[in-house]
């Protein structure tokens, strides 16, 4: 895959590796070679980090929204997810 552009790289990976399956490093090496493993690991780590960050930001956004709604509508009650760590 040396010298291939990113689209070619992605096509090769998608051809041999399916998104909903788990693979060992040995299986990846067998299917597409060792050159792409560091890049796959780095990309996966990056995606996982961003997913965690989005989760945290979504919780914070929901907390902020709840505060705003409570200020705007003080006489109303709200259903609050336990994930927010706040009381209704």
Secondary structure, 3 states (H helix, E strand, C coil): CCCCCHHHHHHHHHHHCCCCCCCCHHHHHHHHCCCCHHHHHHHHHHHHHHHHHHHHHHHHHHHHHHHHHHHHCCCCCCCCCHHHCCCC
